């Protein structure tokens, strides 16, 4: 099966030529498929954030080969792989990056090592597998090469998975952690909209947000304008996660918040 699109997600940034080099390799091998750039400003080596960005995007992308490279283990014995999901193919390192997106695409059906030299560049750098291994694989896959041709089958039970963040919801209380922070300074939490409902939080009521040694009063709402200017808002974001935003400002900067920080939300009774 061939694909018209290759999605591309990395932490390479946009100041250097890394992204262009990978896209050039793709174009030389498979000039037909178009490259759809998801993000190249994933925080450096932040595998969890890269996985979340791709997972939140893939339900809205066309059928594609999804190339993702956030790879602090490049050049080590970590595996490069092709993941076959129910609704797409993913290429990248076996470090937990691809799993969330694969689950959004119907779950992992099979996995294969990237081991066949004929589907890599002739000279493979120890530090740039995005260009030399992953981009060529994505191009060949998009051109119709079957995933099983790239290497031995991997037992999907052995795939690296990132630890699941813990969330506890009870009446009037929600305990969770920060998943990620976006470019607007909005703080996405691990808790879902269902967790917020389970805590009994109602739009228009107040909440106390305990984070980074501070307790701040917030408004529970649906959108940014539900909170007064410079007031914290608790809401469910477009990915279905509970989030914190500062109307007219940056919640992340205000709290000096980072992924993994614990968050306690206490909700007032209506």
C-alpha positions in Angstrom: 0.0 0.0 0.0 1.4 3.4 -0.9 0.6 6.8 0.7 0.2 10.3 -0.6 1.3 11.9 2.7 4.2 11.6 5.1 3.7 13.5 8.4 6.9 14.7 10.1 7.5 15.5 13.8 10.8 16.3 15.4 12.7 18.3 18.0 15.1 19.5 15.4 14.0 23.1 15.5 13.9 25.4 12.5 17.3 27.2 12.8 19.4 24.5 11.2 19.1 22.4 8.1 18.2 19.1 9.7 14.5 19.2 8.7 15.4 20.2 5.1 18.0 17.4 4.9 15.4 14.8 5.9 12.8 16.2 3.5 15.4 16.2 0.7 16.1 12.5 1.4 12.4 11.7 1.2 12.0 13.7 -2.1 14.9 11.9 -3.7 13.5 8.4 -2.9 9.8 9.1 -3.3 9.1 12.5 -5.0 5.3 11.9 -5.1 4.2 11.9 -1.5 3.8 15.3 0.2 5.3 16.0 3.6 3.0 17.5 6.2 5.0 19.1 9.0 3.3 18.5 12.4 6.0 20.2 14.5 9.8 20.7 14.7 9.8 22.6 17.9 9.2 19.8 20.3 11.3 20.6 23.4 14.7 19.0 22.9 14.7 15.3 23.8 11.2 15.6 25.3 9.9 12.2 24.2 6.6 12.5 26.1 5.8 16.0 24.6 6.7 14.8 21.1 4.4 11.8 21.5 1.6 13.9 22.8 1.9 16.4 19.9 1.7 13.7 17.3 -1.1 11.7 19.1 -3.2 14.8 19.3 -2.7 15.6 15.6 -3.0 12.2 13.9 -6.8 11.9 14.1 -7.1 14.9 11.9 -4.4 14.0 9.3 -5.0 12.1 6.1 -3.9 8.5 5.8 -0.1 8.7 6.0 3.2 7.3 7.0 4.0 9.2 10.3 7.7 9.9 10.7 8.6 11.1 14.2 12.1 11.7 15.6 12.7 12.7 19.2 15.6 10.5 19.8 17.9 11.1 22.8 19.2 7.5 22.5 20.4 7.9 18.9 23.4 5.8 18.2 22.8 3.5 21.2 21.2 0.0 21.1 17.7 1.5 21.1 15.8 0.1 18.2 14.6 1.9 15.1 11.3 0.5 13.9 8.2 0.6 11.8 4.9 0.3 13.7 1.8 -0.9 11.8 -1.4 0.5 13.3 -4.9 -0.1 12.2 -5.1 3.2 10.4 -1.6 4.1 9.4 2.2 3.4 9.7 4.6 5.0 12.0 8.4 5.3 11.8 10.9 6.3 14.5 12.8 5.1 17.6 11.5 2.6 20.0 11.5 4.9 23.0 7.8 5.4 23.6 7.4 8.3 21.1 5.2 6.5 18.6 2.9 4.5 20.9 0.4 7.3 21.8 -0.2 8.1 18.1 -0.5 4.4 17.3 -3.2 4.0 19.9 -5.0 7.0 18.3 -4.8 5.2 15.0 -6.5 2.1 16.3 -3.7 0.4 18.1 -0.4 -1.4 17.2 -0.9 -4.4 14.9 2.7 -5.2 14.2 6.2 -3.9 14.5 9.4 -4.4 12.5 13.1 -3.5 13.0 14.7 -1.0 10.6 17.5 -3.3 9.7 17.6 -3.7 5.9 20.5 -1.6 4.5 18.9 -1.2 1.1 16.3 1.0 2.7 18.8 3.3 4.5 21.4 5.7 3.1 24.7 4.1 2.2 26.5 5.9 5.0 24.7 6.0 8.3 25.8 8.6 10.8 25.8 7.6 14.5 24.0 10.9 15.4 21.6 11.6 12.6 19.3 8.6 12.1 16.5 10.9 11.2 18.2 11.6 7.9 20.0 8.3 7.3 17.5 5.7 8.6 14.1 7.0 9.5 13.5 9.4 6.5 14.5 6.8 3.9 12.3 4.2 5.6 9.3 6.6 5.6 9.9 7.4 1.9 10.1 3.7 0.9 7.0 2.9 2.9 5.1 5.7 1.3 6.2 4.4 -2.1 4.6 1.0 -1.3 7.4 -1.1 0.2 5.8 -3.5 2.7 6.7 -3.0 6.4 7.9 -6.6 6.8 10.6 -6.0 4.2 12.5 -3.7 6.6 13.6 -6.3 9.2 12.6 -8.9 11.7 9.3 -8.8 13.5 9.3 -7.2 17.0 7.1 -8.7 19.7 4.8 -5.7 20.4 4.8 -6.7 24.1 8.5 -5.6 24.2 7.9 -2.1 22.8 9.1 0.7 25.1 6.2 2.5 26.7 6.4 5.7 28.7 5.0 5.4 32.3 1.3 6.4 32.5 0.8 9.5 34.6 -1.5 8.9 37.6 -4.7 10.8 38.1 -7.1 10.5 41.0 -10.6 12.0 40.9 -13.0 12.2 43.8 -15.8 14.6 44.8 -14.4 18.1 45.1 -10.8 17.0 44.4 -8.6 16.1 41.4 -5.0 15.1 41.7 -2.9 14.8 38.5 0.3 16.0 36.8 1.4 18.2 34.0 1.6 16.5 30.6 2.9 19.4 28.5 3.0 23.2 28.0 2.1 24.7 24.7 3.5 27.8 23.0 0.8 30.0 24.5 1.7 28.9 28.0 -1.4 26.8 28.5 -0.7 23.9 30.9 -2.2 20.5 29.7 -2.8 18.0 32.5 -3.0 14.2 32.4 -6.5 14.3 33.7 -9.4 14.1 31.2 -12.7 15.7 30.9 -14.3 12.6 32.4 -12.0 13.0 35.4 -13.1 16.6 35.8 -16.8 15.5 35.7 -16.0 12.9 38.3 -14.6 15.5 40.6 -17.9 17.4 40.5 -16.5 20.6 39.0 -19.1 22.8 37.4 -18.6 25.6 34.9 -18.8 29.0 36.6 -17.7 27.8 40.0 -14.3 28.5 41.6 -11.4 26.2 42.1 -8.1 26.3 44.0 -5.1 25.2 42.0 -2.1 24.0 44.0 1.0 23.9 41.9 4.7 24.6 42.4 4.2 25.6 46.0 1.4 28.0 45.3 -2.4 28.0 45.7 -4.2 30.1 43.1 -8.0 30.7 42.8 -9.3 29.8 39.3 -12.6 29.8 37.4 -14.0 26.6 35.9 -15.1 27.3 32.4 -15.3 26.2 28.8 -13.2 28.9 27.0 -10.7 31.6 27.9 -13.2 34.4 28.0 -15.0 32.6 30.9 -12.3 33.9 33.3 -11.6 37.6 34.0 -8.4 39.1 32.5 -5.3 37.7 34.2 -7.4 35.1 36.1 -6.6 31.4 35.9 -9.1 29.2 34.0 -9.6 25.4 34.5 -11.1 23.9 31.3 -11.1 20.9 29.0 -8.8 21.6 25.9 -9.3 20.5 22.3 -7.5 17.2 23.0 -10.0 16.3 25.8 -7.5 17.0 28.6 -8.0 19.2 31.6 -5.9 22.3 31.2 -4.9 25.6 32.9 -4.8 28.9 31.1 -4.3 32.5 32.2 -6.7 34.7 30.3 -4.5 37.3 28.6 -1.2 35.7 29.9 0.9 32.6 30.3 -0.1 30.1 33.0 3.2 28.3 32.6 5.3 31.4 33.1 3.1 32.5 36.1 3.7 29.1 37.8 7.1 28.3 36.4 5.5 24.9 35.6 7.1 21.9 34.0 5.9 18.6 32.7 5.7 16.0 35.5 4.9 18.6 38.2 2.1 17.4 40.5 -1.1 19.4 40.5 -4.0 19.4 43.0 -7.3 21.0 42.1 -9.9 21.6 44.8 -13.4 22.5 43.6 -16.0 24.6 45.5 -19.4 23.2 45.9 -22.1 25.0 43.8 
